Every structure is written in structure tokens, then in C-alpha cells.
């Protein structure tokens, strides 16, 4: 092991970290393994994104029908 590389962080031979799969088959195996980044899977992020898009559309409809007024929550207002 190289000096300055904590155990379990890099390659035991040269100290370098993994750079991930290179082949399409390897990348497909990683996706199929349902890998998690932080606390979220791709499916969770995709579902949240779809719900936020739906919420945005409902808010725009409410503004068009003048049921909602005031500034946009969580978004910068569009200057016209």
C-alpha cells in the first residue's frame, strides 16, 4: 500500500480509486443491481421528479384560474 492512502480507500497495488464500469455490460449490471446514491435510488428520484412536475402544472393552472396569487414558492418569479 502506498503511503498516505487510508486502508480500504484505493487499490492495494497503486492507491488509485475505482473509476467505475467501462463497458455497456458492466454499466447495465450496476443499474440492475439497484445501486443507491445516498438514500435514493433512481426510481425514487424519478418518482419525485414526476410528482414535482405535476405539482408545478397544478400551480400554474391555479394561477391561470386566479385561485393562487402571490410569489412562486421555491422558485424565482419569471420577469416579463
C-alpha positions, 0 to 999 in steps of 0.5 A: 500500500502506498503511503498516505492512502487510508486502508480500504480507500484505493487499490492495494497495488497503486492507491488509485480509486475505482473509476467505475464500469467501462463497458455497456455490460458492466454499466447495465449490471450496476443499474440492475443491481439497484445501486443507491446514491445516498438514500435514493435510488433512481426510481425514487428520484424519478418518482419525485421528479414526476410528482414535482412536475405535476405539482408545478402544472397544478400551480400554474393552472391555479394561477391561470384560474386566479385561485393562487396569487402571490410569489412562486414558492421555491422558485424565482418569479419569471420577469416579463 
